Amino acid sequence: MSTGTQSTAGETIEDAAALEARIEELETELAEVKADEDNQQMVIIATKGTLDMAYPPLILASTAAAFGWDVTIFHTFWGLEILHEEHSQELGLSSVGNPNMPIPNVIAALPGMDRATAKMMEKRIADNDVASVEDLIETSLDSGVELQACQMTIDLLDYNEADFYDGVEVGVGAATAFQRMADAEIQLLV
């Protein structure tokens, strides 16, 4: 009798151990699913390199990253100027055709007005303690935002990898950007 009891008890212990192992396996799978759900993705395509257009992608990206999102900004054509270490210090601002610019188009079209309005905006940014483009790039990189530079545009504008901020991913093509967009919950063109 004791032999049958031991065998049943042994089977019960083995069944309990198998059940515990299965529960741990399912808990691990559930944690992975939850992690995938929590890891939302956003891709921003930055195509413009003016002072006023540098802020939206960088602010959106760093904010999303602060909420735990996986964020990529793909910079192409004039958007590449934002990542160019030297050029980003002197981004322009177009006065002509900007309906919110407090300058009539006839005056805005005068030589030097784009630079003057850019300086006016830079002063406003500084006076209001708004982060500079360089600060936002640093914040974005520190937050894990992937800043990508379009290789075709690098070649087109005759730039080289050393022209960009440290941490910028160069050599990225449209196919890579497209795949990121296909996987992302949010895609923005700025």
N, C-alpha and C positions, 0 to 999 in steps of 0.2 A: 503494500500500500504506500509506503513512504516513497518508493521509486516513482510511482505514478504521480504523486503529489509534487515531487521534486521536478519532474519533467514538466508538469503544468506550470509550476512556479517559474521555472527557467524560461519556458515559452512566454509567460506573462512578462517577465523582465525584458526578454528580447523584443517583444511586441511594444513595450513601453519605450524602450531605447529607440526602436525604429520609428515610433510615433514622434518622439522628441526630435529625432534627426529630421524627419519630414517637416515638422513645424518650423524648425530653424531654417530649413531650405526655403520654405514658403515665405517666412518673414524676410529673408534676404532678398528674394524675388520682389516682394512687395516694396521693400525699401528702394530697390533699383527703379521700379516703376514710378514711385513717388519722386525720386531724384530726377528722373527724366521729365516728369510733369513740371517740377519746380524749375528746371533749367530751361526757361523760355529763351527763345532766340530772336534777335532783331538785327536786321541788316539795313544800313543806310548807305545810299549811293550819293556821294558829294560830287557835284559837277561844276560848281561855281566857286571861284576863288576870291571873291570880294570880301571886304571886312564884315559887311552885314550878313553875308552868307556863310562865313566861317563859324559863327556862333551856334546856329540851330543844330547842325549835326553833332557838334562837340557837347553841347549841353544835353541834348536828348540822349546821347550815348552814355555819358558819364552818369546821368540820372538813372537810366535803365540798369547800368552796371551796379549802381549802389543798391538797387533792389534785387540784385542777384541774377540779372539777365546775362546771357552770353551775347555780347554785342560786337559787331564788325562794322567798320565804316570803310567802304571801298571808294577811294578818291581817284577820279578820272578827269581828264581834260583840265580845265582851269581849277577844278577842285584840288588838284595836286599841289597848287600853290600854298594851300593851308599847311601841308606837311613839309614844304621846302623851308629849311631852317632860316635861310637868309630872306627869302621872299615873304615869308609869313610875318616878318617884322614890319613890312611896308605894304600891306594889302590895301588896294584902292577901294573906292566907293563911288559908284556912278551916280551923278547928280541928275543927268538928263533922263527923262522918262520915268522918274521915280515919283509917283504921285504923293508920297508922304514926305518928300524932301521939302523943307520950308524955303525953297529957292525956285523962282519961276524958271521954266525951261530956257527962256531967252538968255537969262544970266548964267544958268547952269552950263550952257553950251560954250561959254567963254573959255579960252585956254587957261589951264591951271585950276579950274573949279573942282574937278574930281579930286585932286590932291587936297585942295582946301577943305572940301566937305569931309574927306577922310580924316584930316587933322581935327576938324570940329568933332567928329564922332569919337576919335581917339581921346580927346580931352573929356568928352562927356563920359566915356567909359572909365577913365581915370578918376574923374571927380565923383563918380558914384561907386567907387570901389568894386567895380565889376572886374572879374578875372580877365587877364589878357588872353589872347589866342594861345600863346606859349604856355601859360598856366593851365589852360583847359586841355591842351595836348598832354601835358605832364599828368594832370589829374586823370584823364582818360586812360593813359597807359598804366598808371598806378592802380587803376580800378579794374584792369584786365581787359579793357576795350582793345580789340585788334584793329589797328590802323593799317590799312593796306594801300599801297601805291600801285596803280595800273602800269604794268610794264610797257604796254604799247605807248602810253602817254609819256612815260619816262624817255623812251626812244624818240618819240616824235618831238619832244621839247629839248632833246639833247642834254638831259640831266644824267647824273650818275648817282649811285647809291649813297655816296658820301654827302650828297646835298640835303638829305633828309634827317629828321630828328632820330636819335638813337631809339630803337624799339619799333620803328616803322617797318612793316613787312613789305619788301620790294619784290619784284618779279612775279606779281600776281596778275593773272589774266582774267578775262571776262568769264571764261568757263568756270573758274574757281568761284568767282563772285556769284555767278548764276546758281551754282550748286548750293552755296550758302543761302541764297535767297529762297530756293526751293524748300530748304529745310526749316526756314525761319517762320515764326508765327506772324511777325510784322516786318514788312519791307517798305522803306521810305525812299523817295527820290527827292533830294534837296539840291 
